[in-house]
Amino acid sequence: MNTPFRVVLVGCGGISEAWLKPMAVMPELQVVGLVDRLEESARKRAAEFHLESAVIGTDLRQVLQATRPDLVFDCTVPEAHVSVALEAFRQGCHLLGEKPLADSLANARKMVRAAAKAGRTHAVMQNRRYLPEIRVVRELIAAERLGPLTTLSSDFFIGAHFGGFREQMSHVLLLDMAIHTFDAARLLCGADPVSVYCKEWNPAGSWYAHGASAVAVFTMSNGVVYTYRGSWCAEGVQTTWESTWHGIGTCGSFRWDGYRGFQAQAVTTVATPHSQVENLAPLPFANATTPIGHGGLIAEFVRCVREGRTPETAASDNIKSLAMVLAAIESAEKGREVRIKW
């Protein structure tokens, strides 16, 4: 068996639990350090996950120098990602960080360059790519069972009462949540974003300070037009957290609820006024073997580091998903279509 990778996790707030739970059953990982600006938060996580031997600290550099880890897992807020990344690479560590990659494209580019210069693997936690169902739908699209994809749309309607910082954020839906859906759209389309027009607003009755609802139309590099509709103050008749999707190919269409509700029809005979169609057989969701969520992505990241492979969610590629978010915000602010750059 390979020697376990030594890991320092930085940022011991709420999201760190979703990382530490799967890590607890991964013999290939050994948590040797926990870092948080509040020492008591790090000590609480150490106690919860029986990490009594882990070095606890508030200074990342000091903990890295004391533990000499192989990997750094970054669960800090977006504004801190660039400083965590640069320190990790200076200390010779590979890095897996929470979404979004950074708080700006300038910082994201700086991180990508630093990882390349250090020769370290750097990836982003896009855990929704690691749900079995999206992989099965992606296979159907890639196989062109409904013809080449021309149009894709997603609906995200959730009434989310978080309390706390989100309710005071600007562009809360686009900045904090939409990156999951945009990244999923990139996966399903198999293409990169080119341009976007976005309308953002805060509906009457919203408990958010700004931007709880948005509609965005993206043009993708393969010609697919992708439309996003979303709201974080939609009470009742809610979608799944993975969104409801509708895809149109040249000879058929599908509808997917983001979980296991799926319907697709393919044209059998072109006729007037409507073509004849047949239902596709149910997709093999029950047989899907993709590792799930955070644990699946962490496991794949570890394998990529071990084998010298590039992770699917490598920062050098995932910067495109961040660019979709920031371009949508720019479009909403300027009231016009904008080109997407990364």
DRENZA-281465 format. One line per 10 residues: their letters; for each residue x, y negated, z negated of C-alpha. Coordinates in nm, 4 decimals, always signed. Example, Ala and Ser with C-alpha at 12.3 -4.5 7.8 and 13.67 -1.06 7.14 Angstrom:
REM residues 2
as	+1.2300,+0.4500,-0.7800; +1.3670,+0.1060,-0.7140
//
This chain:
REM residues 342
mntpfrvvlv	+0.0000,+0.0000,+0.0000; +0.1190,-0.3533,+0.0784; +0.2258,-0.5769,-0.2067; -0.0657,-0.8077,-0.3020; -0.0505,-1.1656,-0.1855; -0.0067,-1.4145,-0.4690; -0.2812,-1.6790,-0.4611; -0.3299,-2.0206,-0.6185; -0.6849,-2.1535,-0.6035; -0.7241,-2.5303,-0.6311
gcggiseawl	-1.0612,-2.6842,-0.7114; -1.2584,-2.4925,-0.9740; -1.6001,-2.6504,-0.9249; -1.9206,-2.4786,-0.8229; -1.8097,-2.3475,-0.4815; -1.5061,-2.1698,-0.6292; -1.7343,-1.9007,-0.7690; -1.8270,-1.7949,-0.4143; -1.4556,-1.7410,-0.3494; -1.3535,-1.5787,-0.6764
kpmavmpelq	-1.6337,-1.3200,-0.6754; -1.5185,-1.1383,-0.3594; -1.1533,-1.1929,-0.4507; -1.2121,-1.0030,-0.7758; -1.2588,-0.6792,-0.5806; -0.9751,-0.7343,-0.3333; -0.6657,-0.5439,-0.4459; -0.4672,-0.7202,-0.1741; -0.4942,-1.0474,-0.3686; -0.3515,-1.1510,-0.7056
vvglvdrlee	-0.4649,-1.4850,-0.8460; -0.1590,-1.6344,-1.0141; -0.2752,-1.9928,-1.0609; -0.5827,-2.2121,-1.0969; -0.5735,-2.5891,-1.0486; -0.8352,-2.8535,-1.1168; -0.8254,-3.2193,-1.2109; -1.0257,-3.1109,-1.5179; -0.8190,-2.8481,-1.6969; -1.1259,-2.7166,-1.8791
sarkraaefh	-1.2873,-2.6265,-1.5436; -0.9845,-2.4152,-1.4482; -0.9804,-2.2473,-1.7885; -1.3510,-2.1709,-1.7598; -1.2999,-1.9945,-1.4262; -1.0001,-1.8049,-1.5677; -1.2152,-1.6759,-1.8524; -1.5098,-1.5867,-1.6272; -1.2953,-1.3816,-1.3902; -1.0531,-1.2361,-1.6457
lesavigtdl	-0.7524,-1.4229,-1.5088; -0.5779,-1.4581,-1.8423; -0.2311,-1.4356,-1.6878; -0.2952,-1.7109,-1.4313; -0.1086,-2.0386,-1.4722; -0.3560,-2.3198,-1.5423; -0.2834,-2.6794,-1.4492; -0.4017,-3.0142,-1.3166; -0.0990,-3.0766,-1.0912; -0.0882,-2.8635,-0.7754
rqvlqatrpd	+0.2814,-2.9118,-0.7120; +0.3760,-2.8019,-1.0629; +0.1569,-2.4910,-1.0455; +0.2930,-2.3978,-0.7020; +0.6503,-2.4359,-0.8218; +0.5744,-2.2286,-1.1320; +0.3981,-1.9450,-0.9491; +0.5547,-1.9339,-0.5978; +0.2361,-1.8068,-0.4279; +0.1960,-1.6798,-0.0743
lvfdctvpea	-0.1489,-1.8314,-0.0242; -0.3346,-2.1420,-0.1370; -0.7147,-2.1447,-0.1356; -0.8547,-2.4988,-0.1318; -1.1985,-2.5551,-0.2876; -1.1561,-2.9270,-0.3468; -1.3681,-3.2113,-0.2088; -1.3012,-3.3110,+0.1565; -1.1115,-3.6254,+0.0575; -0.8502,-3.4105,-0.1182
hvsvaleafr	-0.7981,-3.1560,+0.1593; -0.5163,-3.3401,+0.3341; -0.3047,-3.3786,+0.0191; -0.3614,-3.0158,-0.0819; -0.2688,-2.8935,+0.2655; +0.0476,-3.0978,+0.2957; +0.1670,-2.9840,-0.0470; +0.0872,-2.6203,+0.0296; +0.2850,-2.6328,+0.3531; +0.5770,-2.8083,+0.1833
qgchllgekp	+0.5881,-2.5182,-0.0613; +0.5794,-2.2604,+0.2219; +0.2235,-2.1363,+0.1610; -0.0479,-2.0298,+0.4019; -0.3780,-2.2121,+0.3465; -0.7476,-2.1296,+0.3645; -0.9698,-2.4257,+0.2807; -1.3341,-2.5112,+0.2332; -1.5288,-2.6819,+0.5083; -1.5059,-2.9415,+0.6452
ladslanark	-1.1434,-2.9302,+0.7505; -1.0876,-3.2916,+0.6406; -1.2631,-3.6202,+0.5739; -1.1444,-3.7726,+0.9024; -1.0032,-3.6658,+1.2374; -0.6791,-3.8484,+1.1583; -0.6271,-3.6393,+0.8462; -0.7359,-3.3221,+1.0255; -0.4781,-3.3806,+1.2977; -0.2134,-3.4465,+1.0343
mvraaakagr	-0.2949,-3.1132,+0.8677; -0.2891,-2.9205,+1.1955; +0.0501,-3.0679,+1.2863; +0.1917,-2.9930,+0.9410; +0.0815,-2.6281,+0.9549; +0.2384,-2.5848,+1.2979; +0.5641,-2.7488,+1.1878; +0.5812,-2.5276,+0.8775; +0.4881,-2.2143,+1.0730; +0.2059,-2.1398,+0.8295
thavmqnrry	-0.1416,-2.0022,+0.8923; -0.4183,-2.2522,+0.8228; -0.7896,-2.1743,+0.8489; -1.1272,-2.3120,+0.7392; -1.4062,-2.1405,+0.5443; -1.6836,-2.1211,+0.8041; -1.8555,-1.8381,+0.6207; -2.1679,-1.8349,+0.8369; -1.9628,-1.6957,+1.1253; -1.9136,-1.3932,+0.9045
lpeirvvrel	-2.2770,-1.2887,+0.8861; -2.3523,-0.9691,+1.0809; -2.6616,-1.1086,+1.2495; -2.4911,-1.3987,+1.4265; -2.2335,-1.1589,+1.5667; -2.5042,-0.9404,+1.7178; -2.6761,-1.2418,+1.8766; -2.3418,-1.3651,+2.0074; -2.2824,-1.0256,+2.1729; -2.6206,-1.0454,+2.3461
iaaerlgplt	-2.5389,-1.3930,+2.4818; -2.1859,-1.2988,+2.5884; -2.3157,-0.9900,+2.7707; -2.5559,-1.2188,+2.9637; -2.8478,-0.9843,+2.9071; -3.0716,-1.2880,+2.9683; -2.8440,-1.4318,+3.2330; -2.5890,-1.7044,+3.1613; -2.6972,-1.9299,+2.8746; -2.8130,-2.2750,+2.9883
tlssdffiga	-2.9876,-2.4231,+2.6843; -2.9571,-2.3723,+2.3087; -3.1494,-2.5355,+2.0259; -3.1528,-2.5019,+1.6496; -3.3944,-2.6179,+1.3806; -3.2794,-2.6673,+1.0216; -3.5616,-2.7718,+0.7897; -3.4960,-2.7316,+0.4178; -3.6198,-2.9265,+0.1157; -3.3030,-2.9173,-0.0936
hfggfreqms	-3.3159,-3.0739,-0.4401; -2.9505,-3.0629,-0.5426; -2.9278,-3.3678,-0.7617; -2.5814,-3.5098,-0.8139; -2.3503,-3.6667,-0.5588; -2.5300,-3.5509,-0.2430; -2.8316,-3.7664,-0.3160; -2.6122,-4.0783,-0.2959; -2.4095,-3.9812,+0.0130; -2.4222,-4.1635,+0.3433
hvllldmaih	-2.5035,-3.9367,+0.6410; -2.5784,-3.6595,+0.3908; -2.7265,-3.4049,+0.6338; -2.4682,-3.4512,+0.9087; -2.1665,-3.4862,+0.6820; -2.2382,-3.2206,+0.4218; -2.4416,-2.9537,+0.5999; -2.4593,-2.9841,+0.9789; -2.1043,-2.8577,+1.0326; -2.2285,-2.5051,+0.9530
tfdaarllcg	-2.4890,-2.5240,+1.2294; -2.2620,-2.7024,+1.4757; -1.9905,-2.4424,+1.4236; -2.2459,-2.1639,+1.4738; -2.3540,-2.3315,+1.7987; -1.9932,-2.3311,+1.9196; -1.9742,-1.9591,+1.8439; -2.3028,-1.8781,+2.0184; -2.2306,-2.0960,+2.3240; -1.8711,-1.9804,+2.3509
adpvsvycke	-1.7814,-2.3365,+2.4476; -1.6415,-2.6642,+2.3192; -1.8315,-2.9923,+2.2700; -1.8018,-3.2692,+2.5278; -2.0452,-3.5444,+2.4251; -2.3351,-3.6175,+2.1876; -2.6283,-3.8510,+2.1412; -2.7633,-3.8588,+1.7870; -3.0564,-4.0253,+1.6094; -3.0380,-4.0272,+1.2290
wnpagswyah	-3.2924,-4.1575,+0.9779; -3.4136,-4.1296,+0.6188; -3.7858,-4.0392,+0.6165; -4.0418,-4.1839,+0.3792; -4.0464,-3.9721,+0.0661; -3.6811,-3.8706,+0.0983; -3.4992,-3.8298,-0.2328; -3.1684,-3.8952,-0.0587; -3.0133,-4.2410,-0.0256; -2.9281,-4.2092,+0.3437
gasavavftm	-2.9516,-3.9899,+0.6516; -3.1544,-3.6890,+0.5369; -3.2826,-3.6201,+0.8903; -3.1199,-3.6146,+1.2333; -3.1636,-3.5054,+1.5938; -2.8573,-3.4581,+1.8146; -2.8121,-3.3523,+2.1782; -2.4709,-3.2105,+2.2689; -2.3304,-3.1321,+2.6114; -2.0925,-2.8360,+2.5948
sngvvytyrg	-1.7919,-2.7619,+2.8150; -1.9684,-2.4771,+2.9970; -2.2687,-2.6949,+3.0843; -2.4930,-2.5682,+2.8042; -2.7071,-2.8389,+2.6451; -2.7358,-2.7811,+2.2705; -3.0015,-2.9621,+2.0664; -2.9949,-2.9882,+1.6868; -3.2961,-3.0896,+1.4782; -3.2536,-3.1044,+1.1040
swcaegvqtt	-3.3860,-3.2339,+0.7729; -3.2849,-3.1857,+0.4124; -3.6117,-3.3283,+0.2797; -3.8533,-3.0945,+0.4615; -4.0904,-2.9500,+0.2040; -4.2812,-2.6344,+0.2997; -4.2580,-2.4006,+0.6024; -3.8809,-2.4024,+0.5726; -3.6318,-2.2395,+0.8068; -3.3546,-2.0134,+0.6870
westwhgigt	-3.0296,-2.1780,+0.5794; -2.8832,-2.0398,+0.9029; -3.1438,-2.2303,+1.1130; -3.3983,-2.1047,+1.3632; -3.2541,-2.0742,+1.7142; -3.3982,-2.0714,+2.0667; -3.1807,-1.9850,+2.3643; -3.2655,-1.9988,+2.7346; -3.0755,-1.8040,+2.9983; -3.1226,-1.8031,+3.3730
cgsfrwdgyr	-3.3477,-1.4949,+3.3528; -3.4880,-1.4857,+3.0007; -3.5042,-1.6420,+2.6567; -3.4653,-1.5500,+2.2900; -3.5858,-1.6751,+1.9537; -3.3937,-1.5946,+1.6327; -3.4793,-1.6949,+1.2771; -3.1164,-1.6957,+1.1584; -3.1615,-1.3655,+0.9775; -3.3195,-1.0521,+1.1259
gfqaqavttv	-3.6260,-1.1951,+1.2947; -3.5504,-1.1767,+1.6666; -3.7488,-1.1749,+1.9897; -3.6200,-1.1797,+2.3467; -3.7840,-1.1466,+2.6858; -3.6146,-1.0887,+3.0205; -3.7611,-1.1495,+3.3650; -3.8530,-0.8369,+3.5588; -4.0310,-0.9975,+3.8552; -4.0329,-1.3577,+3.9700
atphsqvenl	-4.3930,-1.4486,+4.0467; -4.6335,-1.7426,+4.0773; -4.7293,-1.9184,+3.8524; -4.5365,-1.7233,+3.5868; -4.2725,-1.4543,+3.6142; -4.3311,-1.1127,+3.4667; -4.1183,-1.0379,+3.1628; -4.0431,-0.7494,+2.9304; -3.9404,-0.7483,+2.5685; -3.5838,-0.6514,+2.4957
aplpfanatt	-3.5337,-0.3684,+2.2515; -3.4753,-0.4836,+1.8907; -3.1182,-0.5846,+1.8242; -2.9086,-0.3442,+1.6132; -2.8846,-0.5708,+1.3077; -2.9002,-0.2725,+1.0727; -2.5860,-0.1255,+1.2313; -2.3831,-0.4457,+1.2181; -2.0569,-0.3977,+1.0307; -1.9133,-0.7499,+1.0214
pighggliae	-1.7820,-0.8338,+0.6718; -2.0227,-1.0743,+0.5056; -1.9813,-1.4410,+0.4205; -1.6987,-1.5760,+0.2081; -1.5573,-1.2330,+0.1330; -1.5522,-1.1347,+0.4981; -1.3667,-1.4465,+0.6023; -1.1181,-1.4230,+0.3137; -1.0463,-1.0602,+0.4030; -0.9944,-1.1483,+0.7691
fvrcvregrt	-0.7663,-1.4389,+0.6772; -0.5522,-1.2054,+0.4663; -0.5297,-0.9557,+0.7533; -0.4295,-1.2305,+0.9957; -0.1517,-1.3519,+0.7668; -0.0324,-0.9940,+0.7140; -0.0355,-0.9127,+1.0861; +0.0740,-1.2506,+1.2227; -0.2557,-1.3109,+1.4039; -0.4431,-1.6386,+1.4489
petaasdnik	-0.7704,-1.6513,+1.2497; -1.0914,-1.7215,+1.4362; -1.1492,-2.0264,+1.2162; -0.7932,-2.1592,+1.2503; -0.7781,-2.5300,+1.1736; -0.6375,-2.5978,+1.5210; -0.9700,-2.4732,+1.6639; -1.2104,-2.5630,+1.3840; -1.1187,-2.9287,+1.4212; -1.3646,-2.9197,+1.7129
slamvlaaie	-1.6534,-2.8497,+1.4743; -1.5461,-3.1412,+1.2551; -1.5270,-3.3576,+1.5670; -1.8920,-3.2708,+1.6451; -1.9988,-3.3977,+1.3025; -1.8004,-3.7191,+1.3187; -1.9062,-3.7905,+1.6774; -2.2721,-3.7391,+1.5840; -2.2320,-3.9908,+1.3014; -2.0599,-4.2351,+1.5373
saekgrevri	-2.3405,-4.1953,+1.7906; -2.6052,-4.2534,+1.5233; -2.4281,-4.5682,+1.4062; -2.3742,-4.7069,+1.7571; -2.7057,-4.5952,+1.9042; -2.5515,-4.4443,+2.2166; -2.3942,-4.1278,+2.3554; -2.0287,-4.0813,+2.2654; -1.7529,-3.8560,+2.3993; -1.6125,-3.6046,+2.1550
kw	-1.2374,-3.6022,+2.0907; -1.0197,-3.4060,+1.8524
//
